[in-house]
């Protein structure tokens, strides 16, 4: 599962930021998750809890905020969300996008004009939005 790799990266970023701020313990962490990541929040939470043992993040609460995916066709300007895109993905394609979100370009086309040339406006990536710490 890529959740463990993402959890490790998130935890390292959080611990670095907490150390730079002089925090001794973390109370809570808010993480934004793009819909294209198709992240299993429970697996991510488990990974974060396990990886944070014996660190200042041990016992912190982990909150996730989903950022919906939005696409725009460069040819005709049509915009659509992941709901429409998922209809175009089979299970194998959905799994590929889960592990490599940019793979969405290989599997979907603009439903208005059929162009494969579209941009991802939002909904990819994982980043830390807020850290609440104790000094």
Rosetta silent file (secondary structure, phi, psi, omega in degrees, C-alpha in Angstrom):
SEQUENCE: XXXXXXXXXXXXXXXXXXXXXXXXXXXXXXXXXXXXXXXXXXXXXXXXXXXXXXXXXXXXXXXXXXXXXXXXXXXXXXXXXXXXXXXXXXXXXXXXXXXXXXXXXXXXXXXXXXXXXXXXXXXXXXXXXXXXXXX
SCORE:     score description
SCORE:     0.000 S_00000001
   1 L     0.000  136.668  179.003    0.000    0.000    0.000 S_00000001
   2 H   -77.434   -9.542  177.957    1.273    3.426   -0.829 S_00000001
   3 H   -58.639  -36.812 -179.558   -0.352    4.781    2.331 S_00000001
   4 H   -66.311  -41.604  178.131    2.680    3.681    4.356 S_00000001
   5 H   -66.047  -42.408  177.598    5.083    5.552    2.085 S_00000001
   6 H   -65.413  -40.705  179.049    2.886    8.642    2.154 S_00000001
   7 H   -60.933  -42.133  179.791    2.509    8.367    5.942 S_00000001
   8 H   -62.691  -44.318  179.670    6.273    8.247    6.349 S_00000001
   9 H   -64.163  -43.230  178.187    6.732   11.347    4.181 S_00000001
  10 H   -61.793  -47.904 -178.145    3.977   13.219    6.054 S_00000001
  11 H   -60.982  -44.085  179.096    5.394   12.242    9.434 S_00000001
  12 H   -61.203  -40.453  177.771    8.935   13.311    8.491 S_00000001
  13 H   -64.485  -43.840 -179.323    7.626   16.692    7.307 S_00000001
  14 H   -64.510  -45.091 -179.290    5.577   17.158   10.460 S_00000001
  15 H   -64.950  -37.634  177.662    8.450   16.217   12.749 S_00000001
  16 H   -64.145  -47.099  179.727   10.806   18.564   10.910 S_00000001
  17 H   -63.248  -41.749  179.281    8.327   21.464   11.195 S_00000001
  18 H   -64.205  -42.752  177.942    7.670   20.702   14.862 S_00000001
  19 H   -62.413  -42.558  179.110   11.393   20.581   15.593 S_00000001
  20 H   -62.939  -31.535 -179.306   11.953   23.891   13.797 S_00000001
  21 H   -87.919   -4.115  179.705    9.166   25.445   15.921 S_00000001
  22 L    76.284   22.984 -179.538   10.576   24.031   19.145 S_00000001
  23 L   -79.308  139.623  179.096    7.515   21.870   19.832 S_00000001
  24 L   -94.190  -30.310  179.223    7.912   19.021   22.290 S_00000001
  25 E  -143.643  151.451  175.658    4.671   17.172   21.461 S_00000001
  26 E  -103.805  136.254  179.167    2.107   17.280   18.710 S_00000001
  27 E   -93.414  -48.719  179.448   -1.562   17.505   19.577 S_00000001
  28 E  -153.302  156.736  179.772   -3.128   17.264   16.124 S_00000001
  29 E  -137.693  130.205  175.699   -2.229   17.362   12.459 S_00000001
  30 E  -105.146  127.561 -176.533   -4.504   18.258    9.552 S_00000001
  31 E  -121.551  129.074  174.670   -3.590   16.701    6.229 S_00000001
  32 E   -90.014  137.935 -177.111   -5.110   17.590    2.851 S_00000001
  33 E  -131.383  118.274  176.573   -5.530   14.658    0.469 S_00000001
  34 E   -68.338  141.001 -178.058   -6.268   15.013   -3.225 S_00000001
  35 H   -58.419  -31.576  179.737   -9.027   12.735   -4.485 S_00000001
  36 H   -64.545  -22.442  177.294   -6.735   11.327   -7.182 S_00000001
  37 H   -67.334  -23.666 -179.027   -4.599    9.787   -4.452 S_00000001
  38 L    47.512   47.540 -174.197   -7.589    7.538   -3.643 S_00000001
  39 L   -74.314  134.829  172.658   -6.134    7.291   -0.165 S_00000001
  40 L   -85.108  103.644 -174.350   -7.477    4.755    2.314 S_00000001
  41 H   -60.872  -37.000  179.998   -7.764    7.010    5.368 S_00000001
  42 H   -67.162  -40.589  177.051   -7.892    4.149    7.851 S_00000001
  43 H   -65.620  -39.218  178.698   -4.720    2.602    6.415 S_00000001
  44 H   -65.498  -44.120  179.489   -3.077    6.027    6.464 S_00000001
  45 H   -61.995  -44.370  177.836   -4.148    6.643   10.063 S_00000001
  46 H   -60.079  -45.904  179.952   -2.843    3.207   11.114 S_00000001
  47 H   -62.115  -44.341  179.441    0.474    3.864    9.373 S_00000001
  48 H   -63.303  -42.391  178.701    0.813    7.291   10.996 S_00000001
  49 H   -62.696  -43.649 -179.233    0.004    5.900   14.432 S_00000001
  50 H   -68.799  -45.743 -176.862    2.535    3.094   14.054 S_00000001
  51 H   -70.252  -23.978 -177.040    5.286    5.213   12.524 S_00000001
  52 L   -87.016   -1.599  177.935    4.890    7.985   15.107 S_00000001
  53 L   -56.685  138.471  179.228    5.591    5.725   18.089 S_00000001
  54 L    61.981   27.078  174.214    8.374    7.102   20.284 S_00000001
  55 L  -126.585  169.093  176.288    8.323   10.443   18.454 S_00000001
  56 L   -61.605  -14.138  179.788    6.796   13.816   19.422 S_00000001
  57 L   -89.742   -5.548 -179.412    3.848   12.880   17.170 S_00000001
  58 L   -59.788  129.060  178.935    2.901    9.804   19.208 S_00000001
  59 L    86.159   -4.823  178.577   -0.720   10.135   20.308 S_00000001
  60 L   -67.813  150.483  174.299   -1.487   13.052   17.994 S_00000001
  61 E   -89.104  141.305 -178.455   -4.844   13.050   16.240 S_00000001
  62 E  -112.964  117.641  179.845   -4.693   12.895   12.453 S_00000001
  63 E  -112.007  138.949 -178.509   -7.433   14.695   10.527 S_00000001
  64 E  -118.429  138.020  175.769   -7.870   14.392    6.768 S_00000001
  65 E  -121.306  120.876 -179.342   -9.538   16.837    4.393 S_00000001
  66 E   -80.286  134.720  174.729  -10.405   15.579    0.914 S_00000001
  67 E  -110.280  112.332 -177.929   -9.753   17.849   -2.046 S_00000001
  68 L   -62.649  145.539  178.317  -12.007   16.862   -4.938 S_00000001
  69 L   -79.804  137.795  176.330  -10.440   16.291   -8.333 S_00000001
  70 E  -135.619  138.990 -178.504  -11.285   18.769  -11.076 S_00000001
  71 E  -125.652  152.884  174.399  -10.189   18.629  -14.708 S_00000001
  72 E  -137.336  129.004  177.881  -10.299   21.124  -17.613 S_00000001
  73 E   -72.886  130.570  178.495  -10.005   20.268  -21.289 S_00000001
  74 L   -77.907  -20.295 -178.427   -7.368   22.371  -23.034 S_00000001
  75 L   -82.064  -46.966 -174.295   -9.118   21.909  -26.390 S_00000001
  76 L  -118.300   -8.877  177.826  -12.697   22.972  -25.569 S_00000001
  77 L    85.032   -0.607  179.432  -12.538   24.330  -22.001 S_00000001
  78 L   -62.839  144.918  176.606  -15.019   21.846  -20.534 S_00000001
  79 E  -120.565  147.216  178.661  -14.562   21.100  -16.834 S_00000001
  80 E  -152.736  165.002 -179.844  -15.517   17.965  -14.957 S_00000001
  81 E  -108.627 -176.056 -175.561  -14.957   16.203  -11.665 S_00000001
  82 H   -68.007  -28.126  178.901  -13.856   12.771  -10.612 S_00000001
  83 H   -55.145  -47.354  178.970  -17.405   11.376  -10.638 S_00000001
  84 H   -69.805  -38.155 -179.098  -17.516   11.594  -14.416 S_00000001
  85 H   -65.212  -38.412 -178.528  -13.893   10.454  -14.733 S_00000001
  86 H   -62.554  -29.666  178.586  -14.512    7.333  -12.600 S_00000001
  87 H   -64.609  -23.054 -178.677  -17.173    6.200  -15.066 S_00000001
  88 L   -91.823   -7.761 -176.410  -14.423    5.954  -17.665 S_00000001
  89 L  -102.880  130.925  170.199  -12.074    3.915  -15.482 S_00000001
  90 L   -82.647  179.258 -177.208  -12.165    0.146  -15.102 S_00000001
  91 H   -65.302  -38.107  178.450  -10.823   -1.483  -11.944 S_00000001
  92 H   -65.973  -41.494  179.298   -7.314   -1.938  -13.383 S_00000001
  93 H   -66.873  -41.973  178.656   -7.190    1.676  -14.515 S_00000001
  94 H   -60.904  -38.716  178.362   -8.500    2.930  -11.164 S_00000001
  95 H   -66.820  -39.385  177.956   -5.770    0.973   -9.395 S_00000001
  96 H   -61.924  -42.556  179.110   -3.108    2.467  -11.672 S_00000001
  97 H   -66.801  -34.528  177.652   -4.366    5.972  -10.880 S_00000001
  98 H   -57.261  -43.795 -177.679   -4.370    5.090   -7.159 S_00000001
  99 H   -85.408  -29.057 -179.343   -0.620    4.423   -7.272 S_00000001
 100 L  -140.421   87.838 -174.853    0.270    7.043   -9.892 S_00000001
 101 H   -52.977  -32.789  179.955   -2.352    9.828  -10.096 S_00000001
 102 H   -65.765  -14.913  178.202   -0.826   11.300  -13.256 S_00000001
 103 H   -65.489  -13.190  178.718   -1.765    8.050  -15.018 S_00000001
 104 H   -55.140  -29.512  179.028   -5.282    9.463  -15.268 S_00000001
 105 H   -64.234  -25.360 -179.090   -4.077   11.082  -18.522 S_00000001
 106 H   -81.476  -15.924 -169.519   -3.659    7.641  -20.085 S_00000001
 107 H  -117.331  -18.980 -178.942   -7.197    6.509  -19.322 S_00000001
 108 L  -123.399  159.909  178.257   -9.693    9.334  -19.680 S_00000001
 109 L  -132.891  161.825  175.855  -10.656   11.849  -22.336 S_00000001
 110 L   -61.023  127.997 -178.986  -12.802   14.955  -22.302 S_00000001
 111 L   -76.525  -15.226  179.195  -16.400   13.804  -22.349 S_00000001
 112 L   -82.644  -44.260 -175.245  -17.422   16.934  -24.283 S_00000001
 113 L  -124.238   -9.203  178.545  -14.995   16.713  -27.229 S_00000001
 114 L    84.683    3.553 -178.915  -12.978   13.503  -26.695 S_00000001
 115 L   -69.471  141.736  174.760   -9.624   15.258  -26.449 S_00000001
 116 L   -87.371   -0.229 -175.640   -6.910   13.585  -24.361 S_00000001
 117 L   -95.212   95.058  178.744   -5.405   17.036  -23.656 S_00000001
 118 E  -138.282  161.437  177.289   -6.643   18.141  -20.247 S_00000001
 119 E  -115.099  152.174  175.550   -5.177   19.576  -17.099 S_00000001
 120 E   -91.766  112.962 -178.100   -5.729   18.574  -13.511 S_00000001
 121 E   -77.673  -40.597  178.131   -6.964   21.706  -11.752 S_00000001
 122 E  -161.911  166.041  176.497   -7.017   20.223   -8.271 S_00000001
 123 L   107.042   14.699  175.021   -7.247   16.956   -6.427 S_00000001
 124 L  -123.790  156.243  176.269   -3.768   15.517   -6.485 S_00000001
 125 L    93.772  168.748  177.609   -1.138   15.314   -3.811 S_00000001
 126 E  -138.527  129.236  178.880   -0.959   15.069   -0.043 S_00000001
 127 E  -148.751  155.785  179.297    0.203   17.948    2.136 S_00000001
 128 E   -84.850  125.599  179.315    0.175   19.074    5.747 S_00000001
 129 E   -96.113  -39.122 -175.164   -2.185   21.989    6.302 S_00000001
 130 E  -152.931  140.899  176.103   -1.964   22.574   10.047 S_00000001
 131 E  -125.910  126.694  172.521   -0.029   21.321   13.035 S_00000001
 132 E  -107.100  122.137 -173.750   -1.126   21.960   16.601 S_00000001
 133 E  -126.056  163.652  173.406    1.748   21.449   18.984 S_00000001
 134 E  -111.113  142.206 -179.835    2.607   21.758   22.639 S_00000001
 135 L   -97.535    0.000    0.000    5.781   23.512   23.716 S_00000001
